[in-house]
Amino acid sequence: MDQDLKQRLVGAVVITSLAAIFVPMLFDDPIDETGEMISELKIPDAPANLTNPDVANLPKSIDDVIKLPEPEIEKQVTEVKSIENKPAMVRWFVQVGIFGQESNAKALQNQIRKQGFPVIITTVSGENGPLYRVKVGPELSQTRAEKMKLDVDKLNKIKGILISEE
């Protein structure tokens, strides 16, 4: 390559890079040099008159805390018992197949997953070894699970079974 052409190219690169560095400086906002810290957070003083009755009735000393009545423990225990007696959450699945070979279960799982349904495979023990159960779901609502069963049955031309688990 010609020496003059090389010098012109180098000069053009240098001028272009200098322009890329210094031209944006002309259009930037000026730098704030006041020295004030913007990130400082000033917490205001507490108001002299408290209008919130919960805050106004707070105990002022340890003696006031000792004079407070005992909490109602029996009420808390009954609340806990009522929570414990609440029925467990039921999950609904559509069992679409059970296979002796894992490859067959995975093939059905992939087919149904491509249709947009959540699918899982669980292993159960059978008389002749492990069985692979293909289930679609879970759903928390039985009516939505029944609708999902109809959709899966229609798309795959199978007859699934609606099952529930706690």
C-alpha positions as CSV (number, residue, x, y, z in Angstrom):
1,M,0.0,0.0,0.0
2,D,1.2,3.5,-0.7
3,Q,2.8,5.4,2.2
4,D,0.7,8.5,1.6
5,L,-2.5,6.5,1.7
6,K,-1.5,4.9,5.0
7,Q,-0.8,8.3,6.6
8,R,-4.1,9.6,5.4
9,L,-6.0,6.6,6.8
10,V,-4.2,6.9,10.2
11,G,-4.9,10.6,10.3
12,A,-8.6,10.0,9.5
13,V,-8.8,7.4,12.3
14,V,-7.2,9.7,14.8
15,I,-9.4,12.7,14.0
16,T,-12.5,10.5,14.0
17,S,-11.7,9.1,17.5
18,L,-10.9,12.5,18.9
19,A,-14.2,13.8,17.5
20,A,-16.0,10.8,19.1
21,I,-14.5,11.6,22.5
22,F,-14.7,15.4,22.6
23,V,-17.9,16.3,20.6
24,P,-20.3,14.7,23.2
25,M,-18.6,16.8,25.9
26,L,-19.9,19.9,24.1
27,F,-23.5,18.7,24.4
28,D,-23.5,17.3,28.0
29,D,-24.9,19.1,30.9
30,P,-22.4,21.0,33.0
31,I,-21.0,19.2,36.0
32,D,-22.4,20.1,39.5
33,E,-19.4,21.1,41.6
34,T,-21.3,22.5,44.6
35,G,-20.1,19.6,46.8
36,E,-23.5,18.9,48.3
37,M,-24.2,15.2,49.0
38,I,-27.5,14.3,47.3
39,S,-27.7,10.9,48.9
40,E,-28.0,12.3,52.5
41,L,-31.4,11.5,54.1
42,K,-32.7,13.7,56.8
43,I,-35.2,12.2,59.1
44,P,-37.7,14.7,60.5
45,D,-38.3,15.1,64.2
46,A,-41.3,13.3,65.6
47,P,-44.4,15.5,65.9
48,A,-45.2,17.0,69.3
49,N,-48.9,16.1,69.2
50,L,-49.6,12.5,68.5
51,T,-53.0,11.9,67.0
52,N,-52.7,8.1,66.6
53,P,-54.2,6.6,69.8
54,D,-52.1,3.4,69.5
55,V,-48.9,5.4,69.6
56,A,-50.2,7.8,72.3
57,N,-51.0,4.9,74.7
58,L,-47.6,3.3,74.6
59,P,-46.1,2.5,78.0
60,K,-43.6,5.1,79.2
61,S,-41.6,3.0,81.7
62,I,-40.9,-0.6,82.7
63,D,-43.5,-0.3,85.6
64,D,-46.2,0.5,83.0
65,V,-45.3,-2.6,81.1
66,I,-45.5,-4.8,84.2
67,K,-48.9,-3.4,85.0
68,L,-50.3,-4.5,81.6
69,P,-52.9,-7.4,81.7
70,E,-51.8,-10.9,80.7
71,P,-52.5,-11.8,77.0
72,E,-55.4,-14.0,76.3
73,I,-53.6,-17.3,75.5
74,E,-56.8,-19.4,75.2
75,K,-58.0,-17.3,72.3
76,Q,-54.7,-17.8,70.5
77,V,-54.9,-21.5,71.1
78,T,-58.4,-21.8,69.7
79,E,-57.3,-19.8,66.6
80,V,-54.4,-22.3,66.1
81,K,-56.7,-25.3,66.5
82,S,-59.1,-23.8,63.9
83,I,-56.2,-23.4,61.5
84,E,-55.1,-27.0,62.1
85,N,-58.6,-28.4,61.5
86,K,-58.7,-26.7,58.1
87,P,-58.8,-29.4,55.3
88,A,-55.7,-29.9,53.3
89,M,-55.4,-28.4,49.8
90,V,-56.5,-30.9,47.2
91,R,-54.7,-31.1,43.8
92,W,-56.5,-32.5,40.8
93,F,-54.7,-34.4,38.0
94,V,-55.8,-36.1,34.8
95,Q,-54.1,-39.5,34.5
96,V,-53.6,-40.1,30.8
97,G,-51.6,-43.3,30.9
98,I,-49.6,-45.8,32.8
99,F,-46.7,-47.6,31.1
100,G,-44.2,-50.3,31.9
101,Q,-41.5,-48.6,29.8
102,E,-40.3,-45.2,30.7
103,S,-39.7,-44.3,27.0
104,N,-43.4,-44.7,26.2
105,A,-44.3,-42.5,29.1
106,K,-41.8,-39.8,28.0
107,A,-43.2,-39.9,24.4
108,L,-46.7,-39.2,25.7
109,Q,-45.4,-36.6,28.1
110,N,-43.6,-34.8,25.2
111,Q,-46.7,-35.0,23.0
112,I,-49.0,-33.5,25.6
113,R,-46.4,-30.9,26.7
114,K,-46.3,-29.6,23.1
115,Q,-50.0,-29.0,23.3
116,G,-49.4,-26.6,26.2
117,F,-50.4,-28.7,29.2
118,P,-48.3,-29.2,32.3
119,V,-47.3,-32.9,32.5
120,I,-45.5,-35.0,35.1
121,I,-44.4,-38.6,35.3
122,T,-44.5,-40.4,38.6
123,T,-43.1,-43.9,39.3
124,V,-45.2,-46.4,41.2
125,S,-44.3,-50.0,42.0
126,G,-46.2,-52.7,40.2
127,E,-46.2,-56.5,40.3
128,N,-43.7,-56.8,37.5
129,G,-41.5,-53.8,38.3
130,P,-41.9,-50.0,38.2
131,L,-44.8,-48.4,36.3
132,Y,-44.6,-44.9,34.9
133,R,-47.8,-42.9,35.4
134,V,-48.3,-39.8,33.1
135,K,-50.4,-37.1,34.8
136,V,-51.6,-33.8,33.4
137,G,-51.9,-31.0,36.0
138,P,-52.1,-30.1,38.8
139,E,-55.2,-28.0,39.1
140,L,-56.7,-26.7,42.5
141,S,-60.2,-26.5,41.2
142,Q,-62.1,-29.7,40.3
143,T,-64.2,-27.9,37.6
144,R,-61.0,-26.6,35.9
145,A,-59.5,-30.1,36.1
146,E,-62.6,-31.6,34.5
147,K,-62.4,-29.0,31.7
148,M,-58.7,-29.8,31.3
149,K,-59.6,-33.5,31.1
150,L,-62.1,-32.9,28.3
151,D,-59.5,-30.9,26.3
152,V,-56.7,-33.4,26.7
153,D,-59.1,-36.3,25.9
154,K,-60.3,-34.6,22.7
155,L,-56.8,-33.5,21.5
156,N,-55.2,-36.9,22.1
157,K,-58.2,-39.2,21.4
158,I,-57.8,-40.9,24.8
159,K,-59.9,-41.3,27.9
160,G,-58.1,-39.9,31.0
161,I,-59.0,-40.5,34.6
162,L,-59.6,-37.6,37.0
163,I,-57.6,-38.2,40.3
164,S,-57.1,-36.1,43.4
165,E,-54.1,-35.9,45.8
166,E,-53.7,-34.0,49.1
